[in-house]
Amino acid sequence: MLHSHHIASESFWISSALIFASLVYLRGWLRLRRHEHDNGEGWHAGSFVFGLLFIWIATASPLAALDHDMLTAHMVQHLLLMTLAPPLILLGMPRKPLAHGLLQRFPQAIGRPLRGPMQKMGRALTHLALCWFGAAGALVVWHIPSMFMLGLRSQTWHGIEHASFLATGLLFWWPVVQPRQSVSKWPESSMLLYLFLATLPCDILSGFLVFCDRVVYPVFFSSSQSFGMSALEDQQCAGALMWTCITVVYLIAAAVFAARLLSPHRSEERSIFQFESERSAVRTDPQRMEAV
């Protein structure tokens, strides 16, 4: 009963926050289209809203009440928060619509003094190594049996677990999606290696859950049987789901990068960008202008 009360209370506040964020985003997106004649594709808004929907399913829907009963439900939450919701939110490019959705003076008042420090912190946080180790660390640490049980026993740690899944998921997908439409400081070919290396900790964990002949988390011994599966079958189902979903999603992302690398238009764009960068550097550097 106590757990059900906590779930109902958390669901209310999480649902309210997500509804507020979606309304603010849609208000800003419609405002941009109407006042600035921004005719961007509607899929940006749809992507952002679907990302919030996946967060709601993972944390505030009836699925959230099942993560204490089934490892498979817990794995679905993990996949929604780390693998599916973050790229959709980043593809929605929320920064500009959210700013326009709020009162215009509010983002301007807080944005100017914080712009410089925030940019420096953003560049540090979006380093490829930090993004990779952050996501891999959250995945491994929260599936250690002692940490896993801590999240089940404490609602506070349970919330921290979900927040870390979402935060590290956003960090991991940031270099891949590049939501600000800026030129990446990392070559696109490195993204293929980045995605491949990211599958390794997932494959190790999911393979261990699938092929292990004992139940790793004994807490599910009694509860999983009420859903027509033994605890070991529930564990194998969770591992197989993780293995399949992450492999498919990462393959899709890698295929997009491979197609862009092989596209002839991309080489032309890179040549034009390199030429413009060199010309701007010459204009700003007197010594290089004299040499030219």
C-alpha positions, 0 to 999 in steps of 0.5 A: 500500500505504501509503495502504491501511494508513492507511485500515485504521488510520483505519477501525479507530479511527473505527469504534471511536469511533462504536460507543462513542458509539452504545452510550453514547447508547443506554444513556443513552436506555434509562436515561431511559426506564426510570428517569425514565419518559421515553416520548419517541419512538424516532425520536430514538435512531434519528436519532442512530444513523443520523447516526453510521452516515453518518459511518462510511460517509463515513470508515471504510467501503470508500467512504473508500478510493475518494475518491483514485480518484473525485471522485464518491466524494469528493462523497458523503463531503462530502454525508454529513458536511455535509448528511445526518449533522449534522441527524440527529445534532442531531435525536437531541438527544444531550446528555441521553442521552449524559450519562446514558449516562456515569457520572452523577458524570462529567458533573456534575463537569465540567459545573458549572464549565464551564456558564457559559463553554460557554453564552457560547461556544455563543451566539457559535458559533451566530450565523447569520452565523458558521454560514453563513460557516463552512459556505460557507467549508469548502465553497469552501476545500477544493474549491480545487485546491491545497487539494484536492490537499493533502487527497489527499497528506496523511493529516493534512490529509485528516482535518482536511478531514473534521473541518471538513466535519462541524464546520461541518455541525453548526454550519450545521444547529444554528439550523435544527434547534434541538436543545435545544428552546429558543425560537430567537432568530431568527424562523422566517421568517429560516430560509427566507432562511438556507437559500436563501442556503446553496444559492448557494455549492453551486450555483455550485460544482456548476454549475462542475463540471458545465458546465466543459469541462476536468478541474479535478482532474487527479489523477483522469485515470487512476483514474476510467477504471477505473470506466467513466467518464472524468475529465470524466464523473466530475467532471460526475457529482460536480457533479450529485450535489451539486446534486441532493442539497443542493437536495432536502435544503434544500427539505425543510427549507424546506418544514417551516419554511413549513408551521410558519409557516402552521400556525394552532397556531404563531401561538397558541403564539407568542402564549402565549409572548409573554404568558408572557414579558411576565408573567415580565418584569413579575414580575421588574421592580419598576418595571414592576409599579408601572406596571401 
